[in-house]
Amino acid sequence: MHDDLKALIRQPIAHRGRHDGNKTVWENTLSAFQAAIDGGFAIECDLQYVADATPVVFHDDDMERLCNMKGDVRAKSSSELGLVSIGGTKDKIPSLKQLLRLVKGRVPLVLELKGREGDDEGFASSVLEELEDYGGPVALMSFDQWLLRDLKELESPRPAGLIAEGVRPEDFIAHEQVMQLGLDFISYNIMHLPNDYITLQRSKNIPVISWTVRNAKQASHSAANADQITFEAFDPS
């Protein structure tokens, strides 16, 4: 197993950092990432590809929920976004470069590429370029098969995984088509575990992480059906 995959399943993964439900520490901020580091947790976060061909850490397409302003996050440059407050706090929208500079390999990173079909040319390569000289463990993942295909075609040195959900046979067929790209792991909806497809993947030693676990009962359920949790809103330790 790739060393970065071993690191991925070693400790619980803080969903969008260790935030507090956007009360005082907001999701996908440097403060949330520092809190995860302080707790010894891995970090999951979202990447968007913005106007200056730079990956930034942000979940939504629109800026209204997190920044109280209308507008497509992709229409702005990383330098413009770096001036925008998240939730009225001192935290601004961070670039991937800022995240890497903060973490410095101290905990594993799980980076979700948030794709838009037809508008992602250069996204995968820009992420890999930012990671080129980074020394810590990193895994990359996406719901979007075209981004996963790009990562594989670029021969990503970092593990790439599918984010997925569903319990219908047609869901499993679609997942398997994407996994045939040669993906390294799966991140699956905790509400849809266990299922025959994930049981089969685990029998083939494909690591499985679950999302998003919000209490100890779900964590216990995940432990029986996946290799690690992606958590928020409680302390898994």
Summary of the structure (lengths in Angstrom):
residues: 237
radius of gyration: 16.9
end to end distance: 25.5
largest distance: 47.2
contacts: 806
relative contact order: 0.14
helix: 36%
strand: 21%
